[in-house]
């Protein structure tokens, strides 16, 4: 019997209309959708009248779920993997699953689509020929400083995911390392409150403070840094 396949399906990062026709088709055809948060994924499936059953899959329940996933695939059943938003595995769960399937020679197929990294870079106004994605940095200031200092030397554009509560803290840390940095800080891409800030890092810090961001932090942020312009 032919083994089933796992489809790694990119979903919208905010606006639910940002989904490909192929992604909708695959999500309708597979037997189960493995989702990081079934409540979030249900909103998308309901929007497109997709009745496929959702199953919770996270790094924390990987060991409990992997045997069941092998079993379904061995029955010839196709499955899909989605994250809360964007492309799975990019600062989201899924690496353990894909690794386990590749090692046992199951077929894993990408269904490409939205990604916060490439979306932010495309509107950043910063060099995109070479960039390094650092994901979410450690909470410790000393560890964050060490990582940023290490990569700034390479003169590649840096892309960082950051929580609203630490955006200003991150920018001030970078400013202390290099005041010549140009930054593009983008909040809530594709959502109603989407906004972006661009300029030398001191200028962006000033803009945020003028908006009283310190006392009212909110949004999902992508911070892009460059010392080449």
TACORUR-V81744 format. One record per residue. RES is the residue in one small letter. SS is DSSP state (helix for helix, strand for strand, loop for the rest). NEAR is the number of other ideal C-beta (glycine too) atoms within 8 Angstrom. D_FIRST is the distance of its C-alpha to the first C-alpha in Angstrom with 2 decimals. Layout:
RES,SS,NEAR,D_FIRST ; RES,SS,NEAR,D_FIRST
This chain:
x,loop,5,0.00 ; x,loop,4,3.79 ; x,loop,9,6.29 ; x,loop,14,9.26 ; x,strand,11,12.59 ; x,strand,17,16.07 ; x,strand,13,18.89 ; x,strand,15,22.32 ; x,strand,14,24.62 ; x,loop,14,28.37 ; x,strand,13,30.58 ; x,loop,14,34.36 ; x,loop,12,36.82 ; x,loop,10,39.29 ; x,loop,8,39.67 ; x,loop,8,36.74 ; x,loop,5,37.17 ; x,loop,10,36.00 ; x,loop,12,32.32 ; x,loop,9,30.45 ; x,helix,5,29.08 ; x,helix,7,25.69 ; x,helix,13,25.72 ; x,helix,11,26.56 ; x,helix,8,23.82 ; x,helix,12,21.11 ; x,helix,15,22.65 ; x,helix,9,22.54 ; x,helix,6,18.91 ; x,loop,13,17.26 ; x,loop,9,16.84 ; x,strand,12,19.15 ; x,strand,16,21.80 ; x,strand,13,22.80 ; x,strand,13,26.55 ; x,loop,13,29.41 ; x,loop,8,31.74 ; x,helix,9,30.31 ; x,helix,6,33.83 ; x,helix,11,34.25 ; x,helix,15,30.86 ; x,helix,9,31.52 ; x,helix,9,34.55 ; x,helix,14,32.49 ; x,helix,13,29.88 ; x,helix,8,32.78 ; x,helix,7,34.57 ; x,loop,9,31.82 ; x,loop,5,30.87 ; x,loop,10,27.37 ; x,loop,5,26.25 ; x,loop,12,23.15 ; x,strand,6,23.50 ; x,strand,11,24.97 ; x,strand,10,24.29 ; x,strand,10,26.81 ; x,loop,13,25.71 ; x,loop,8,28.50 ; x,helix,6,29.26 ; x,helix,4,31.03 ; x,helix,9,28.05 ; x,helix,12,25.48 ; x,helix,5,25.34 ; x,helix,7,24.90 ; x,helix,11,22.18 ; x,helix,11,19.99 ; x,helix,7,18.26 ; x,helix,8,17.52 ; x,helix,14,16.20 ; x,helix,9,13.77 ; x,helix,8,12.70 ; x,helix,12,12.23 ; x,helix,15,10.33 ; x,helix,9,7.87 ; x,loop,8,7.54 ; x,loop,8,6.77 ; x,loop,10,10.56 ; x,loop,10,13.00 ; x,strand,16,16.26 ; x,strand,16,19.68 ; x,strand,15,22.44 ; x,strand,13,26.08 ; x,loop,15,29.42 ; x,loop,8,32.63 ; x,loop,9,33.53 ; x,strand,14,33.00 ; x,loop,11,30.30 ; x,loop,14,28.31 ; x,loop,10,29.07 ; x,loop,12,32.50 ; x,loop,5,34.73 ; x,loop,10,32.10 ; x,loop,13,29.35 ; x,loop,11,25.90 ; x,helix,7,26.49 ; x,helix,10,25.26 ; x,helix,15,21.94 ; x,helix,13,21.33 ; x,helix,8,22.54 ; x,helix,9,20.23 ; x,helix,12,17.12 ; x,helix,9,18.47 ; x,helix,6,19.23 ; x,loop,7,15.66 ; x,loop,4,14.57 ; x,loop,11,12.91 ; x,strand,6,14.03 ; x,strand,10,17.29 ; x,strand,8,19.05 ; x,strand,7,22.71 ; x,strand,13,24.26 ; x,loop,6,27.87 ; x,loop,13,30.93 ; x,loop,14,33.98 ; x,loop,11,35.12 ; x,helix,13,38.49 ; x,helix,10,39.09 ; x,helix,7,38.98 ; x,helix,12,40.57 ; x,helix,14,43.47 ; x,helix,13,43.96 ; x,helix,7,44.17 ; x,loop,9,47.19 ; x,loop,12,48.72 ; x,loop,5,51.26 ; x,loop,13,50.54 ; x,loop,9,49.22 ; x,loop,8,45.47 ; x,loop,3,45.13 ; x,loop,6,44.46 ; x,strand,11,43.57 ; x,strand,10,42.40 ; x,strand,7,40.55 ; x,strand,10,41.80 ; x,strand,8,40.11 ; x,strand,7,42.04 ; x,loop,12,44.77 ; x,loop,6,45.96 ; x,loop,6,48.58 ; x,loop,6,51.14 ; x,helix,7,53.68 ; x,helix,6,54.14 ; x,helix,10,50.44 ; x,helix,13,50.11 ; x,helix,10,53.20 ; x,helix,8,52.02 ; x,helix,11,48.69 ; x,helix,15,50.36 ; x,helix,9,53.15 ; x,helix,7,50.71 ; x,helix,11,48.81 ; x,helix,13,51.90 ; x,loop,6,53.13 ; x,loop,6,50.27 ; x,loop,6,51.54 ; x,loop,8,48.10 ; x,strand,15,47.66 ; x,strand,13,46.40 ; x,strand,14,44.16 ; x,strand,13,44.31 ; x,strand,11,43.01 ; x,strand,12,45.78 ; x,strand,7,46.61 ; x,helix,11,49.74 ; x,helix,5,51.67 ; x,helix,9,51.58 ; x,helix,15,51.89 ; x,helix,12,55.66 ; x,helix,8,55.52 ; x,helix,13,53.04 ; x,helix,15,55.14 ; x,helix,9,58.33 ; x,helix,12,56.80 ; x,helix,13,55.76 ; x,helix,12,59.19 ; x,helix,5,60.85 ; x,helix,10,58.89 ; x,loop,9,59.48 ; x,loop,7,61.54 ; x,loop,6,60.64 ; x,loop,14,57.04 ; x,strand,13,55.97 ; x,strand,16,53.56 ; x,strand,14,51.40 ; x,strand,15,50.59 ; x,strand,15,48.33 ; x,strand,13,47.87 ; x,loop,11,45.37 ; x,loop,13,43.86 ; x,loop,11,42.99 ; x,loop,8,44.60 ; x,loop,4,47.98 ; x,loop,8,49.81 ; x,loop,11,48.52 ; x,strand,8,51.24 ; x,strand,9,51.75 ; x,strand,11,54.51 ; x,strand,10,55.36 ; x,strand,9,58.08 ; x,strand,10,59.57 ; x,helix,15,58.44 ; x,helix,8,61.83 ; x,helix,8,61.95 ; x,helix,14,58.56 ; x,helix,12,59.60 ; x,helix,8,62.81 ; x,helix,10,61.05 ; x,helix,14,58.87 ; x,helix,10,61.89 ; x,helix,6,63.89 ; x,loop,6,61.22 ; x,loop,7,61.58 ; x,loop,10,57.98 ; x,loop,8,58.97 ; x,loop,5,59.72 ; x,loop,6,56.98 ; x,loop,10,53.80 ; x,loop,6,50.74 ; x,loop,9,47.67 ; x,strand,9,44.69 ; x,strand,12,46.02 ; x,strand,14,44.99 ; x,strand,15,47.79 ; x,strand,17,48.02 ; x,strand,15,50.67 ; x,strand,12,52.20 ; x,loop,9,55.26 ; x,loop,7,55.16 ; x,loop,5,57.06
